[in-house]
């Protein structure tokens, strides 16, 4: 059976994207062994207006939700959903709401590394932000994460210091918006089918299985 390519449009400051990643991992485990999945992470920014250094979390929550108390009410459902996926969200540990453009640049470079490096990096960044409360827009945090994922720190540092792929990231995000991606995560299967939101593992498993079956049927020899 053919492999299935999945592009995940995501932002590392989106809690539902973290939940969606865990659910996809569970979905893949439920697939038949003959179905292979190739996952690639694509950029999206929930708030591209944030400065490079980020913004004080309390100020950000006040501007977005009207205050931290209102934010806690909104995040309550996320905390419950995270608990089901073994994600111990700690929103109170977050001191800075980050600009994630540089994080997406590093994620892009990780795609050129050995298999599994990009996915590992994304997981490290999610944990750094949502559990450890780190600023994932900070160069040192990004370099530590890249190194932990298996990337060369010196090379990554040199790229990060310049403007490499900044324009490409912005263009890719704009393309996603033009395609109708208004929220994340968005799972795009074989560049044809989109599964919006942090759907259940069962929904994702069935979608992947259906696409794999369609690819198998399309590639089968035709008889007269």
ABEGO torsion letter per residue (X at the ends): XBBBBBBBBBBAABAAAAAAAAAAAAAAAABBAABBBBBBBBBBBABAABBAAEBBAAAAAAAAAGEAAAAAAAAAAAAAAAAAAGBBBBAAABABBBBAAAAAAAAAAAAABBBGAAAAAAAAAAAAAAAAGBBAABAAAAAAAAAAAGBBAAAAAAAAABABGAAAAAAAAAAAAAAGBABOBBBBBGGABBBBEBBBAAAAAAAAAAAAAAAAAAABBBBX
